[in-house]
Amino acid sequence: MYSSKITGLGSYVPDRVVTNEELSTLMETSDEWIQERTGIKERRWVDEGSGDTSATMGAKAAKIAIERAGLTKDDIDFIIFATLSPDMYFPGCGVQVQDILEMPTVGALDVRNQCSGFVYSMSIADQFIKTGMYKNILVIGSEYHSGGLDLTTRGRSVSVIFGDGAGAAVLSRSEDTTKGILSTHLHSEGKHAKELTVEGPSIAHWVPEILEENDPNDTSYYPYMNGTFVFKHAVLRFSQAIIEGLKTNNLEASDIGMLIPHQANLRISQFVQKKFGLNDDQVFNNIQKYGNTTAASIPIALTEAWEKGKIKDDDIVVLAAFGSGFTWGSVIIKW
C-alpha cells in the first residue's frame, strides 16, 4: 500500500475585484450588512470577454500545480475535476482540461458535490494512488458563479456570497506511509437537498418547458439557500467531520497545525475555530477576499496558506467541507 502526497498546488482567480460597495449599486445592500453576515469584503468575478470559464480557470491553476510538483503534463495519469458550474451541461470540464493542456489520453472524472467537491475528489484520488492504480493525479476545483446569480435585491442573500476562481493540487504516490493523506471521511444527507439548490434547468424542467413558460419571475434557475437552516447544519457537520478524522488517527484538536475549512461563511469558520479551541495561526480563512468559491475554495485557500509559509513539514493539516446535498467530509494530512 502506498501513501498519497500533495506535491504541487496552484490557484487562479479573475482580475476583476467586486467590492461590497459595487454590489450596493446593483441591489439594496451595504458593506456593513454583507460583512456582518458573511465576513466577505470583496470577491473576484469573471470579466466579460476575458475568456475565463470553469474549465480554462481550472487549467490555469492546474498548470501551476503541475510545474510546482516538478512534473510535466505527460506525467499526469488521471484528472478529477470538481465543479457545480461546468462550461457545458455535458461533457464535463475534466476532458476540456485534458485538451487545453494537451495532455495524454488519460482518464477524466467530474465530481458534482458542490462545496464538498474538492474533499470528495481528494478522497477518490487517494484511493486510486494508495491501491497503486495511478502515480500522479491532478485534482481541480473551479467555479464560475457570477454568470448565474440573481443580481437584484430579490437574490441578494445568495448573490453577495459567491465568487469565481480555481485551485488545483497534484497528488503523487509515496512509499512513506507515515506522511501524506492519513484518512478521508465522506457523508451525505439527501433529505435536505432542497435547502440549498438550483432546481432548473434540469431534465425534469428542460428546454420545451423553459421556452413555453418564458417567465421572467421564475427563480428556479437561480441558487436558493435556506441560510439559517444551512448554517445550523454546517457548524454541526463541520465539527463532526473534523472529530471523526482526528479520532481515526488518534489525534487531538491541539495537534492541528492548520485547518483549511471550506470558505462558506466566515461566521461558520469562527464558530468551528472557537469550538476546537484553535488560535488564529491554526486556521486559514480568505473568504474576505474571494467570497465562497464552492469547490475551488479549499484548494485556493490551501495554496495561499502554503505560499505564505503557514504550513510546515510534519504539520497535521485538516481540510473540511459542508455543502449542498447535504454533503460533508474531511481530509486529514500529515504534511
C-alpha positions in Angstrom: 0.0 0.0 0.0 1.2 3.5 -0.9 0.6 6.9 0.5 -0.8 10.0 -1.4 1.3 13.1 -1.0 0.4 16.6 -2.2 3.4 17.6 -4.4 2.1 20.7 -6.1 -0.5 23.4 -5.5 -1.8 26.2 -7.8 -4.6 28.7 -7.9 -6.1 31.2 -10.3 -8.7 34.0 -9.7 -10.0 36.5 -12.2 -8.6 40.0 -12.3 -11.9 41.8 -11.6 -12.4 42.7 -8.0 -16.0 43.2 -7.0 -16.4 45.1 -3.7 -19.5 45.2 -1.4 -19.9 48.9 -2.4 -20.2 47.9 -6.0 -22.9 45.4 -5.2 -24.8 48.1 -3.3 -25.3 49.8 -6.6 -27.0 46.7 -8.0 -29.2 45.8 -5.1 -30.4 47.0 -1.7 -27.4 46.0 0.4 -24.4 47.6 2.1 -20.8 46.7 3.0 -21.8 46.6 6.7 -24.7 44.2 6.0 -22.6 41.8 4.0 -19.6 41.8 6.3 -21.8 41.3 9.4 -23.5 38.2 7.9 -20.7 36.7 5.9 -17.3 38.3 6.7 -16.9 39.0 3.0 -15.3 42.3 1.9 -14.8 41.5 -1.8 -14.8 38.7 -4.4 -13.5 38.0 -7.9 -15.8 37.8 -10.8 -15.0 36.8 -14.4 -14.8 39.9 -16.6 -16.8 39.7 -19.8 -14.6 39.0 -22.8 -11.7 37.6 -20.6 -12.2 34.1 -21.9 -12.3 32.7 -18.3 -14.6 29.8 -17.7 -14.6 27.0 -15.1 -12.5 24.8 -17.5 -10.0 27.5 -18.5 -9.5 28.8 -14.9 -9.1 25.2 -13.8 -6.5 24.6 -16.5 -4.5 27.7 -15.4 -4.5 26.6 -11.8 -3.5 23.1 -12.8 -0.6 24.2 -14.9 0.9 26.0 -11.9 0.3 22.9 -9.7 2.0 20.6 -12.2 5.0 22.8 -12.5 5.4 23.1 -8.7 5.2 19.4 -8.4 8.3 19.2 -10.7 6.3 17.3 -13.3 5.1 17.8 -16.8 1.6 17.3 -18.2 2.8 13.9 -19.6 3.4 12.7 -16.0 -0.3 13.0 -15.0 -2.2 9.7 -15.0 -5.7 10.9 -14.2 -7.8 14.1 -13.9 -10.5 14.8 -11.3 -12.5 18.0 -11.8 -14.9 19.3 -9.2 -17.4 22.0 -10.0 -21.1 22.9 -9.9 -20.7 25.3 -12.8 -19.4 23.4 -15.8 -18.9 25.1 -19.1 -21.5 22.8 -20.7 -24.3 20.6 -19.4 -22.2 17.8 -20.8 -19.4 16.8 -21.3 -17.7 17.8 -18.1 -14.7 20.1 -17.6 -12.2 17.3 -17.0 -11.9 16.4 -20.6 -11.7 20.1 -21.5 -8.6 20.4 -19.2 -7.1 17.4 -20.9 -7.5 19.1 -24.2 -6.4 22.6 -23.1 -3.2 21.3 -21.5 -2.6 18.9 -24.4 -2.3 16.0 -22.1 -2.1 12.3 -23.0 -5.4 10.5 -23.3 -5.7 9.8 -19.6 -9.0 9.3 -17.8 -11.0 12.4 -16.7 -13.6 12.3 -13.9 -16.1 15.0 -13.0 -17.4 15.4 -9.4 -20.6 17.2 -8.7 -20.6 17.6 -4.9 -20.6 21.4 -4.8 -18.9 22.8 -1.7 -17.7 19.3 -0.7 -16.4 18.6 -4.2 -12.7 19.1 -3.6 -12.8 16.9 -0.4 -14.6 14.2 -2.3 -12.2 14.5 -5.2 -9.2 14.2 -2.9 -10.6 11.1 -1.3 -11.1 9.5 -4.8 -7.6 10.4 -5.8 -6.2 9.0 -2.6 -7.8 5.6 -3.2 -6.5 5.3 -6.7 -3.0 6.1 -5.6 -3.0 4.0 -2.4 -4.0 0.9 -4.4 -1.3 1.5 -7.0 -3.6 2.2 -9.9 -2.2 5.7 -10.6 1.0 7.5 -9.7 0.2 11.2 -10.2 -3.4 12.6 -10.2 -4.5 16.1 -10.9 -7.3 17.3 -8.7 -9.1 20.6 -9.6 -11.8 22.7 -8.1 -13.1 25.5 -10.2 -16.2 27.7 -10.3 -17.8 30.4 -12.5 -20.6 31.6 -10.3 -21.1 35.2 -11.4 -22.8 34.4 -14.7 -25.7 32.6 -12.9 -26.6 34.9 -10.0 -29.7 37.0 -9.4 -28.1 40.4 -9.1 -31.2 42.1 -7.8 -32.5 42.7 -4.3 -34.6 39.6 -4.6 -31.4 37.5 -4.8 -29.1 39.4 -2.5 -28.9 36.9 0.3 -27.2 34.4 -2.0 -25.6 36.6 -4.7 -23.4 38.6 -2.3 -21.7 35.4 -1.2 -20.3 33.8 -4.3 -17.0 34.4 -6.2 -15.2 32.9 -9.2 -11.9 31.1 -9.2 -10.0 27.8 -9.3 -7.5 25.8 -7.3 -5.6 22.6 -8.1 -3.4 20.0 -6.4 -1.2 17.2 -7.7 -1.3 14.1 -5.6 1.6 11.7 -6.1 2.5 8.2 -4.9 4.8 7.9 -2.0 6.3 4.9 -0.3 6.5 6.8 3.0 3.1 5.8 4.6 3.8 7.9 7.7 3.1 11.1 5.7 0.6 12.4 3.2 -3.1 11.8 3.4 -3.8 9.8 6.5 -7.5 9.4 6.1 -10.6 10.8 4.4 -14.2 10.9 5.6 -17.3 11.4 3.5 -21.0 11.8 4.4 -24.4 12.8 2.9 -28.0 13.5 3.9 -30.2 13.9 0.9 -33.4 14.7 2.7 -32.2 18.3 2.9 -31.3 18.6 -0.7 -33.8 21.4 -1.5 -32.5 23.6 1.3 -29.5 24.6 -0.9 -30.2 24.1 -4.6 -30.6 25.2 -8.2 -33.7 23.3 -9.4 -33.6 24.3 -13.1 -32.6 23.9 -15.7 -32.8 20.1 -15.3 -34.1 17.1 -17.2 -37.3 17.4 -15.1 -37.7 21.0 -16.4 -36.0 21.1 -19.7 -35.9 23.1 -22.9 -39.5 22.8 -24.1 -40.9 23.9 -20.7 -38.4 26.7 -20.4 -39.3 28.1 -23.9 -43.0 27.7 -23.3 -43.1 29.4 -19.9 -40.7 32.2 -20.7 -41.4 33.5 -17.2 -39.1 36.4 -16.1 -40.2 35.9 -12.5 -39.2 32.2 -12.4 -36.4 32.0 -9.8 -35.8 28.2 -10.1 -32.7 28.9 -12.3 -31.0 30.9 -9.5 -29.4 29.4 -6.4 -31.7 29.1 -3.4 -30.5 28.8 0.1 -32.3 28.5 3.4 -29.5 30.4 5.1 -30.3 29.8 8.8 -31.0 26.1 8.3 -27.8 25.6 6.3 -25.8 27.5 8.9 -27.1 25.3 11.8 -26.3 22.1 9.9 -22.9 23.4 8.7 -21.5 24.1 12.1 -22.7 20.6 13.3 -21.4 18.7 10.3 -18.1 20.6 10.1 -17.4 19.6 13.7 -18.4 16.0 13.3 -16.2 15.5 10.2 -13.2 17.0 12.0 -13.7 15.0 15.1 -14.1 11.8 13.1 -10.8 12.4 11.3 -8.9 13.2 14.5 -10.2 10.1 16.3 -9.4 7.9 13.4 -5.8 9.0 13.6 -5.5 9.2 17.4 -5.1 13.0 17.3 -6.4 15.8 19.4 -7.6 19.3 18.3 -4.3 20.7 19.7 -2.4 18.5 17.2 -3.9 20.5 14.3 -1.2 22.6 12.6 -3.6 24.1 10.0 -7.3 23.8 9.5 -8.5 24.8 6.0 -12.3 25.0 6.1 -14.4 25.4 3.1 -14.9 29.1 2.8 -18.7 29.2 3.1 -19.1 31.9 5.7 -16.5 33.5 8.0 -19.0 33.1 10.9 -19.1 29.3 10.4 -15.3 29.1 10.4 -15.1 31.3 13.5 -17.6 29.1 15.3 -15.7 25.9 14.4 -12.4 27.6 15.5 -13.8 28.5 18.9 -15.4 25.1 19.4 -12.0 23.3 18.9 -10.0 26.0 20.8 -7.8 26.8 17.9 -5.8 30.0 17.6 -5.6 32.3 14.6 -2.4 30.6 13.4 -4.1 27.2 13.2 -7.0 28.3 10.9 -6.7 29.8 7.5 -9.5 32.0 6.0 -9.5 34.0 2.8 -13.3 34.3 2.2 -12.8 38.0 3.0 -11.1 38.5 -0.4 -12.6 35.8 -2.6 -16.1 35.0 -1.3 -17.4 31.5 -1.4 -15.9 29.8 -4.5 -17.6 26.4 -3.7 -15.4 23.5 -5.0 -12.5 25.9 -5.5 -12.4 27.4 -2.0 -10.3 24.8 -0.3 -7.6 24.5 -3.0 -7.4 28.3 -3.3 -7.1 28.7 0.5 -4.7 25.7 0.8 -2.5 27.1 -2.0 -2.4 30.6 -0.4 -1.7 29.2 3.1 1.2 27.2 1.7 2.5 30.1 -0.3 2.5 32.3 2.8 4.6 29.7 4.7 1.8 28.8 7.1 2.1 25.1 6.5 5.3 23.4 7.7 6.7 19.9 7.3 5.1 17.4 9.6 2.1 19.7 10.3 -1.3 18.0 10.6 -3.4 19.7 8.0 -7.2 19.3 8.1 -9.5 20.0 5.2 -13.2 20.2 6.0 -16.2 21.0 3.9 -20.0 21.1 4.1 -22.4 22.0 1.3 -25.4 21.3 -0.9 -26.7 17.8 -0.9 -26.2 17.9 2.0 -22.7 16.5 1.7 -19.8 16.9 4.0 -16.4 15.5 4.8 -12.8 15.9 5.9 -9.3 15.0 4.8 -6.5 14.5 7.4 -3.0 15.1 6.1 0.5 14.9 7.6 2.5 17.4 5.5 
